Amino acid sequence: MRKQVLEEIAQAMVADGQGILAADESTGTIKKRFDSINVTSTEDSRRDYREMLFRTTQAMQENISGVILYDETIRQKAADGTPLTEIMTAAGALPGIKVDAGAKDLAGHAGEMVTEGLDGLRERLSEYHALGARFAKWRAVLNITDTAPSAACLSANTHALARYAALCQEAEIVPIVEPEVIMDGSHSVERCYEVTSTALTVLYEQLAIQNVHLEGTILKPNMIVSGTQNPVQANVQQVAEMTLDCFHKCVPQAVPGIVFLSGGQSDELATAHLDAMNKIGNLPWKLSFSYGRALQAAPLKAWGGKAENVPAAQAAFAHRAKMNRLAALGQWDASLEG
Ligand code: 13P
């Protein structure tokens, strides 16, 4: 492992005002997204949709440092035969790859999940590196109830995240470590704080045990928010303050960057939260975005599967990307949403 190579990639991923486009929806998830706009999910329609995003050249250049891809996409060619990875690289974005095999039921713990995918990972990472991937993603799913996540769930998931991260670094691929505390539920914002801080503490213990070089990692966490079914919702300033308080206590300063998932927040709220945190500032790590839905919901809807809508969809994507760039710099304002 060459530490410097990893550090340079990690720093490029969170260069000022740049963030990650999460376009790594599995075949099942992208089908759900396409169902919502009445488009049939086929290899070609998935390619057309993603090609459209990656060819939004100026927005990619200005706002997007990397794109997380799914296995199908990293191997796919555009309609004109150019590999999709080449299109994003030409627009200045690093190809990344989702390498986990998904969250499965955790035996003995009803309602809890453990993310699988370590078997054969060394070989897959080496192939992905040859295909152009310079960073990877592994997502753990942590549901909140009165008793969950259990110690078993936290330990199994953070152990897997740390083993994944060590294998990535061996292959000179920067691991995005993603312990996602799910927003669904009626829990309070304080309970989200408690679970997130426990998860991050256990995660960094595991990363230390596996000798992971933190300067060559990126953290992809949830924000500290109220459960979606809770009638009492923390406001933007509370979310920003509690999230930063939690991270100052739990995330080592050696970590170069934190890129948030949007997790089901509305586009504008995900932007407002990120902006509020960067406005508070005085942070040891870069704070940016790695949004899936909060970057894609608007272009997906504008596209609707029709070639004539491509310019409108690209404009919608460019707008959200720019808003999130401003939020990553603490320079966004609601009046810019138009
Ligand atoms: P969302 O921003 O839609 O939560 O997706 C980000 C992601 O990659 C989750 O793993």
Residues whose N, C-alpha, C, O or C-beta is under 5 A from the ligand:
A	BS01	13P	A22 R139 L261 S262 G263 G264 S290 Y291 G292 R293 A294
